[in-house]
């Protein structure tokens, strides 16, 4: 058995926190995972994991071995060893994608990735929550918005515009706003995941305008916000991928074009790049290659 394979297996078990999850990620049976860990335990002369029927807990020795294992594997990979394994990624790629953004853009990206790398299985979590990648065992996540400081590596893949819009039916009942402050008297639909969910910010030649709102509806899904806006429930700030078609069809009207809403960056984020699997590296590279598919500006 290849010792490098055993070390890579040990690293994946430590990251996933589970023999079962590591076996799934690596496309192996659980007995093979156990055999590789047993080999390392014999060679290091210590127990690496305490296993019960419910969980796997690393020993203090395992925490010390992890740093060494990562260094050895990194040196091995930097020397160009294992070209077949590097060229043919396998296992399970787990990632998190924002709900609406994922619905609109990711089906063709997933399809292209699977065509290129058929030995990789995709496990995709559609969620607006910012998942803890280390805790959940995910390798990649798409994040929209200004990122908070963290230990994650971020690669920007685009920018999305946001547009202030309303349905003609709502404007038939309420006078259209002429200035951002006019929004205080109008029904609005806000996005609940923003840190300031009851505030909208606008840019103009006269500077930045921040408007406090009492929303008629708050929601964490841009597609649902779009449907609510189309029904005339309120004025909404929508990402361009939701607003573009209804605006072109006349089902929504853009408001305050001289006071645009600031755009948001789109990043792919991941833990320390030195330990990023080949399958994750290739998906990240595909996102960069296909950034134009997002129709971002």
C-alpha positions as CSV (number, residue, x, y, z in Angstrom):
1,X,0.0,0.0,0.0
2,X,1.3,3.5,-0.9
3,X,2.1,5.5,2.2
4,X,1.1,8.7,0.5
5,X,-2.3,7.2,-0.1
6,X,-2.5,6.4,3.6
7,X,-1.5,9.9,4.6
8,X,-4.0,11.5,2.2
9,X,-6.7,9.2,3.7
10,X,-5.7,10.2,7.3
11,X,-5.9,13.9,6.3
12,X,-9.4,13.4,4.8
13,X,-10.6,11.5,7.9
14,X,-9.4,14.4,10.1
15,X,-11.1,17.0,7.9
16,X,-14.4,15.0,7.5
17,X,-14.5,13.8,11.1
18,X,-15.8,10.5,9.9
19,X,-14.5,7.3,8.3
20,X,-17.7,6.9,6.4
21,X,-17.6,10.5,5.0
22,X,-13.9,10.1,4.1
23,X,-14.7,6.8,2.3
24,X,-17.5,8.5,0.3
25,X,-15.3,11.5,-0.5
26,X,-12.5,9.4,-1.8
27,X,-14.6,6.8,-3.6
28,X,-13.4,4.0,-1.4
29,X,-15.0,1.4,0.8
30,X,-14.8,1.9,4.6
31,X,-12.6,-1.2,5.1
32,X,-10.0,0.4,2.8
33,X,-10.1,3.6,5.0
34,X,-9.7,1.5,8.1
35,X,-6.8,-0.5,6.7
36,X,-4.9,2.7,5.7
37,X,-5.4,4.2,9.1
38,X,-4.2,0.9,10.8
39,X,-1.1,1.0,8.6
40,X,-0.2,4.5,9.9
41,X,-1.0,3.6,13.5
42,X,1.4,0.7,13.2
43,X,4.1,2.7,11.6
44,X,3.8,5.7,14.0
45,X,3.4,3.4,17.0
46,X,0.4,5.2,18.3
47,X,-3.4,5.3,18.2
48,X,-4.7,8.0,15.9
49,X,-8.5,7.7,16.4
50,X,-10.8,6.5,19.2
51,X,-13.7,4.9,17.4
52,X,-17.2,4.3,19.0
53,X,-20.4,3.3,17.4
54,X,-21.5,6.9,17.1
55,X,-18.4,9.0,16.3
56,X,-14.6,9.1,15.6
57,X,-12.5,11.2,17.9
58,X,-8.8,12.0,16.9
59,X,-6.3,11.5,19.7
60,X,-3.7,14.1,20.6
61,X,-1.2,12.2,18.6
62,X,-3.4,12.5,15.5
63,X,-3.4,16.3,15.9
64,X,0.5,16.3,15.9
65,X,0.7,13.8,13.0
66,X,-1.7,16.0,10.9
67,X,0.8,18.8,10.4
68,X,3.5,16.3,9.3
69,X,1.1,14.5,7.0
70,X,0.1,17.7,5.2
71,X,3.7,18.7,4.8
72,X,4.7,15.3,3.3
73,X,1.7,15.2,0.9
74,X,2.4,18.8,-0.2
75,X,6.0,18.0,-0.9
76,X,5.0,14.9,-2.8
77,X,2.5,16.8,-4.9
78,X,4.9,19.7,-5.6
79,X,7.4,17.2,-7.0
80,X,4.9,16.3,-9.7
81,X,4.4,12.7,-8.4
82,X,1.3,10.7,-9.1
83,X,0.3,12.2,-12.5
84,X,-2.5,9.7,-13.0
85,X,-4.2,10.5,-9.8
86,X,-3.7,14.3,-10.3
87,X,-5.1,14.0,-13.9
88,X,-8.2,12.0,-12.9
89,X,-9.9,13.5,-9.9
90,X,-12.3,11.3,-8.0
91,X,-14.3,11.1,-4.8
92,X,-17.1,13.5,-3.7
93,X,-16.9,17.3,-4.1
94,X,-19.1,18.9,-1.4
95,X,-19.9,22.6,-1.8
96,X,-22.4,25.3,-0.8
97,X,-24.2,27.5,-3.4
98,X,-26.6,30.4,-2.7
99,X,-30.1,29.3,-3.5
100,X,-31.3,31.7,-6.2
101,X,-27.9,32.2,-7.8
102,X,-27.4,28.4,-7.9
103,X,-30.8,27.8,-9.5
104,X,-30.2,30.4,-12.3
105,X,-26.6,29.6,-13.2
106,X,-25.2,26.3,-11.9
107,X,-27.0,23.5,-13.7
108,X,-24.9,24.0,-16.9
109,X,-21.7,24.4,-14.9
110,X,-22.3,21.2,-13.0
111,X,-23.1,19.4,-16.3
112,X,-19.8,20.6,-17.8
113,X,-17.8,19.6,-14.8
114,X,-19.3,16.1,-14.7
115,X,-18.6,15.7,-18.5
116,X,-15.0,16.6,-17.9
117,X,-14.5,14.6,-14.7
118,X,-16.9,11.7,-14.6
119,X,-15.3,10.0,-11.6
120,X,-16.2,12.9,-9.3
121,X,-19.6,12.9,-7.5
122,X,-21.2,16.3,-6.6
123,X,-22.8,16.9,-3.2
124,X,-24.3,20.4,-3.4
125,X,-26.0,22.3,-0.6
126,X,-28.3,25.1,-1.8
127,X,-28.5,27.5,1.1
128,X,-28.4,31.2,1.9
129,X,-26.5,30.5,5.1
130,X,-22.8,30.8,5.2
131,X,-21.8,27.3,6.0
132,X,-18.7,26.6,8.1
133,X,-16.6,24.7,5.6
134,X,-14.3,23.0,8.1
135,X,-17.2,22.0,10.4
136,X,-19.3,20.7,7.5
137,X,-16.5,19.1,5.5
138,X,-17.4,21.2,2.4
139,X,-14.5,22.1,0.1
140,X,-15.9,25.1,-1.7
141,X,-18.6,27.7,-1.3
142,X,-20.0,30.6,-3.3
143,X,-20.4,33.8,-1.4
144,X,-22.2,36.9,-2.6
145,X,-21.5,40.1,-0.8
146,X,-18.6,41.8,1.1
147,X,-16.7,39.0,3.0
148,X,-16.0,39.2,6.7
149,X,-12.4,38.6,7.8
150,X,-11.8,34.9,8.1
151,X,-9.1,32.2,7.5
152,X,-10.8,31.2,4.2
153,X,-9.1,31.9,0.8
154,X,-11.4,33.9,-1.6
155,X,-11.2,34.1,-5.3
156,X,-13.4,36.7,-6.9
157,X,-15.3,35.4,-9.9
158,X,-17.6,38.3,-10.7
159,X,-19.9,41.1,-9.6
160,X,-23.6,41.3,-9.6
161,X,-25.7,44.4,-10.1
162,X,-28.7,45.1,-7.9
163,X,-31.7,47.0,-9.1
164,X,-34.6,48.8,-7.3
165,X,-37.8,47.6,-9.0
166,X,-41.6,47.6,-8.6
167,X,-44.5,46.1,-10.4
168,X,-46.8,48.5,-12.5
169,X,-49.7,47.4,-10.3
170,X,-48.0,48.8,-7.2
171,X,-47.1,52.0,-9.0
172,X,-50.8,52.4,-9.9
173,X,-51.6,52.5,-6.2
174,X,-48.6,54.5,-5.0
175,X,-46.7,57.4,-6.5
176,X,-43.3,56.3,-7.7
177,X,-40.4,57.5,-5.4
178,X,-38.4,60.5,-6.7
179,X,-35.7,60.3,-4.1
180,X,-34.4,57.4,-1.8
181,X,-36.1,59.0,1.3
182,X,-39.5,58.6,-0.4
183,X,-39.2,54.8,0.1
184,X,-39.9,55.3,3.8
185,X,-43.6,55.7,3.0
186,X,-43.9,52.8,0.6
187,X,-44.3,49.1,1.0
188,X,-40.9,47.3,0.5
189,X,-39.6,43.8,0.4
190,X,-36.2,43.3,2.0
191,X,-33.6,40.5,2.1
192,X,-33.2,39.1,5.6
193,X,-29.7,37.8,5.3
194,X,-28.1,41.3,5.0
195,X,-26.5,42.5,8.2
196,X,-28.7,45.6,7.9
197,X,-31.8,44.0,6.6
198,X,-34.0,47.1,7.2
199,X,-31.7,49.5,5.4
200,X,-31.1,50.2,1.8
201,X,-28.0,52.1,0.5
202,X,-27.9,54.1,-2.7
203,X,-25.0,55.8,-4.5
204,X,-25.4,59.1,-6.4
205,X,-23.3,62.1,-7.5
206,X,-24.3,63.8,-4.2
207,X,-23.0,60.9,-2.2
208,X,-24.3,57.9,-0.4
209,X,-27.8,57.7,0.9
210,X,-28.9,55.2,3.6
211,X,-32.7,54.7,4.0
212,X,-34.2,53.1,7.1
213,X,-37.3,51.0,6.2
214,X,-40.2,49.2,7.9
215,X,-40.6,46.4,5.3
216,X,-43.9,45.0,4.3
217,X,-42.1,41.6,3.8
218,X,-38.8,40.1,4.6
219,X,-37.4,37.1,2.8
220,X,-34.1,35.2,2.4
221,X,-34.7,33.9,-1.2
222,X,-34.3,36.3,-4.2
223,X,-36.6,34.2,-6.4
224,X,-39.4,34.5,-3.8
225,X,-38.7,38.2,-3.5
226,X,-39.1,38.5,-7.2
227,X,-42.5,36.7,-7.2
228,X,-43.7,39.0,-4.4
229,X,-42.5,42.1,-6.3
230,X,-44.3,40.9,-9.4
231,X,-47.5,40.5,-7.4
232,X,-47.2,44.1,-6.3
233,X,-46.5,43.4,-2.6
234,X,-43.7,45.9,-2.5
235,X,-40.7,47.6,-4.0
236,X,-37.6,45.3,-4.0
237,X,-33.9,45.4,-4.5
238,X,-33.3,42.4,-6.8
239,X,-30.1,40.9,-8.3
240,X,-29.8,41.4,-12.0
241,X,-30.4,37.7,-12.8
242,X,-33.8,38.0,-11.2
243,X,-34.8,41.4,-12.5
244,X,-33.5,41.4,-16.1
245,X,-36.3,39.3,-17.7
246,X,-39.3,40.9,-15.9
247,X,-37.8,44.4,-16.7
248,X,-37.4,43.5,-20.4
249,X,-41.0,42.2,-20.5
250,X,-42.5,45.2,-18.7
251,X,-43.6,43.2,-15.7
252,X,-41.3,45.2,-13.5
253,X,-40.2,48.9,-13.7
254,X,-36.8,50.2,-12.6
255,X,-36.9,52.9,-10.0
256,X,-34.4,55.7,-9.1
257,X,-31.9,54.9,-11.9
258,X,-29.9,58.0,-10.8
259,X,-29.4,56.5,-7.4
260,X,-28.1,53.0,-8.1
261,X,-27.8,50.3,-5.4
262,X,-24.1,49.3,-4.9
263,X,-23.1,46.1,-6.7
264,X,-21.9,43.0,-4.8
265,X,-18.8,40.9,-5.4
266,X,-19.1,37.2,-6.0
267,X,-16.4,34.9,-4.6
268,X,-15.6,31.2,-4.5
269,X,-14.1,30.5,-1.0
270,X,-12.2,27.5,0.4
271,X,-9.9,26.6,3.2
272,X,-6.1,26.8,2.9
273,X,-5.3,26.4,-0.8
274,X,-2.4,24.1,0.0
275,X,-4.8,21.4,1.0
276,X,-7.4,21.9,-1.7
277,X,-8.2,18.7,-3.4
278,X,-7.6,18.4,-7.2
279,X,-11.4,18.0,-7.8
280,X,-12.0,21.3,-5.9
281,X,-9.2,23.0,-7.7
282,X,-10.7,22.0,-11.1
283,X,-14.2,23.2,-10.1
284,X,-12.8,26.5,-9.0
285,X,-10.9,26.9,-12.3
286,X,-14.1,26.1,-14.2
287,X,-15.9,28.9,-12.3
288,X,-13.3,31.3,-13.3
289,X,-13.4,30.1,-16.9
290,X,-17.2,30.3,-17.0
291,X,-17.6,33.6,-15.2
292,X,-19.1,35.2,-18.3
293,X,-22.1,32.7,-18.0
294,X,-23.2,34.6,-15.0
295,X,-23.8,37.7,-17.2
296,X,-22.1,39.8,-14.6
297,X,-21.1,43.4,-15.0
